[in-house]
């Protein structure tokens, strides 16, 4: 009995160590928690009424390997009237002040193209469990991509702002994907205390032909000086690039016309094979 208790204690200590390592700060012991706290304080509160009664949107959750539940939504593939068989998935990694209810309703066009669209709140945001840390968030998305890849034939990624940095770390890890859009992501995280290995530029694949990198000339959040090095480096490796003359930060464009043009370019790239 004593031996069993020791084994259980050892097991739970191992889990605790694993979890704490996953949520350790990469970008400064004090700076990273403070920055994520500041960002999350600007995030709207969860509001289920935003998605209430919208057809084909359903709650979704993902259980991470360290036991945290990430909550969000799935926009089911449909033709506007009935659910359709999905030809693939699109996993969206949001900007750091966005919430899943706010985002998923704006992705109807993705679902109408025949894809199941997944959007989750980062750990520590909204109703998702865990502590807000870049290392843990990147690992969460690696796990989600690996899991979704087993369930769908076509594998598509869309990263917005910080989410673009997250998605490039997923791509840089070697996980399979068919196409990805990185929209207004910072080129580097290392100037903010992070190790260079998580810099988006450092995670560009040698063959970047499956990538579309979008930057915005009128970005009110991340100026061109922070985003253009990524676009230029990606172009040298064969990526498609677009520098929007009238673009602001994603989903903050000044007119619907500009926003719809942006979404059209994104969908054309992701759905190119079809």
N, C-alpha and C positions, 0 to 999 in steps of 0.2 A: 504493500500500500504506500509506503514511504517513497519507494522507487517511482511509482506511478505519479505521485505528487511532484516529485523532482522533475520528471519528464514533462508534465504539464506546465510547470513553472518555466522550464527552459524554453518550451514551445512559445509561451506567451511573451517571454522576454525577447525571443527572436523576432516575433511579429512586431513588437514595439520598436525594436531597433530598426527593422526594415522600414516601418512606417515613418519614423523620425528621419531617416536618411532620405527618403523620398521627398519629404517636405522641408528639407534643409534649405537655407538661403544660399543661392549661388552668387547673388549680386550685392553682397554686403549684408552682414548680420543684422544691421539696424536699418540700412537704406531700403532693402527690398521689401520687408514687411511694411515700412512706412509708406513707400510709393504705392504698393497694392492697396493699403488701407485708404490712401487719398483717392485713388482711382475708384475704388468700390463705393466710397462715400458719394461720388457723383453719379452712381448708377441708380436708375429708377427702381422703386420697390416692385416686387413681383405683383402682377395683376392678371389673374386668370380671366377676368371679364374681357380682356383684349381678344382672346381666342375663342371665347364662348360662342357656340352655335355656328362656327365657321366650318363648313363641310371639309372632310378629309384631313383635318388637323387633330392629332391625338397626342396625349401625354406620352413621353418616353423617358426611360431612365437607364443608366449604365452603371454597373457595379465594377469598380476598379479592383485591381489585384490586391490593393492594400485596404480594401473593405469600405471605401467611400462610395456613396451613391451620388451620381451626377444626374440632375434632372433637367429636362427640356421637352422638346416636341419633335414629332415626326409629321411631315406633310406628305401624305400618301400620294402616289402616282395616280392621276385621274385625267379624264377628258372633259372635265367641267360638269359632268352629270353623274358619272359612275366611277368607281375605283377601277384602275387598269393594272395589268401586270407590269411591274417595274422592270425596266431594262437595265437598271443600275441604281447606285446611290450617289447622293451628293452630301458630303459632310462639310458643314460650315463651322469655321472657327471665327468667333466674333471679335470686334474691338473690345477694349477693356472697360468701356462704360455702357455696353449694350446688354440687354437681357433677352432671353429666348422668346418670351411672348411678343416683344417688340419686333424682333427680327423675323420670326417664322411667318408672320402674316404678310411680309414683303417678298416672300419667296414663292408665291403662287405660280409664277411663270415657270419656275424650275419643275414643279410637280406636274404642270400641264405638258411638259416635254417628255414625261414618262419616267420620272425618277422619284424615288423615295428620298425626301430631304430631311436630314437630321441636324438639329440645332440644340446644343446643350449649354447651360450656364457653367462657367468655369468653377472649379472647386473653390468653395468659400464665397461664391457669389450667389445671390438670390436664394433658391432653395437647395442648392448643391452643397454637399458636405465637404469638410476638409479645410485645410489652410491654404491661403492664396500664395503659391510659390511657383516660379517659372519652371523649375525642374520637374515638379509634380504635374503641372499642366501639360508640359510636353510629353511626359510619360503617359498621361491619360489619353492623349490623342494618338499616340503610337498604338496603344492597346485597342482603342476604338477602331482605328483603321484596320488593324490586323483582324479584328472580330468581324467587321463589315465585309472585308474582302472574302471571307468564307461564305457569305450569304448572297452575294451579288456578283453578276458577271462583269458589269462595267463599274469602274471605281474612280470617283471624281472628288476633287478637293477644292474648297474655296476658302481662302484665308483673308481676313479683313484687318488691316492695321496690325495690332499686336498678334491677331490670329494668323496673319501672314507669316510672321516670324515663327510662330508655333508650327504651322504647316510646313515651312521649309526645314525645320528641324526633323519633322516626321519624314519628309522626303530624303533628307540627308542621312537618315538612319538606314536607308536601303529598302524600306517597305514599298511594295508594289502599288502603282496607281496608273491610271490611263491618261488623265489630264488634270491640270491644276491651274487655278487662277490665284495670283497673289496681288491683292488690291491695296495700294498705299501702305506698304509695310516699311518699317525702318530698315535701313541697310545694315546697321550695326547696333548691338546691345552692349558691347564691351565699353564704350565711353561712359556707360552708366554703372560700371563696376562688375559687369558680368564677364565670365571667361569668354575668350574669343571663339571657342568651339561652338557656342550657341549663336554667334552672329549669323543672321540670315545669309549674308554674302558667303560665309564659310560653308554653308550647307547647300549651295547651288550644285546640282549634279553636273558632271562633265558634259553630258548631253542634255541640254535643257529644252529640247524641242517640244516637249509636252507641256511646257509652262507658258502662261501668258502673264506678264508683269505689267500692271497698270500703275501709273503715277498721275498726280493731279497738280496742274500748274497753279491752281488757286486753293490749294489745300490749306485750310485754316488751322489744322492740328499738327500735321507733319509737313514742314516746308520741303521744297524740292531738294535742298541741300542734304536732307536726311534720307530721301527716298531714291534720288536719281542714281547714286552709285550702284545700288542693287539692280536697277533697270539696265544700266550700261553693262555691268558684268554679265548679267543674264543674256543680253543680246549677243555678246561675244561668244556665248556657248550655244547659240542657236535658238534661244527663246523668242517667242513673239512678244513684242512690247508695244505699249500705247501710252503716250503722254498727253492726257486730256487737257486741252487748252482751256476749257471752261469747267473742268472738274474741280470739285471741292473734295473734302474727305468723304469716303463712302457713305451713302444714304443721307448725305447732308448737301447734296447738290442744290443749287439755288432755284432751278426750274425742273418741272417734271419731264420736260423734253430732254434735258441733259441726263437726268436719271435713267429714263427709259432707253436712251441711246447706250448708256453705260451697261445696263443689264443685258441689252441685245448683244453687245460685244462679248460679254462674259458667257452668255448662253451659246453663242456661236462657237466659241472655243471649246467649251465643255462637251457640247453635243456634235462636234465636227464629224465624228465617225458616222453619225446617223443623218 
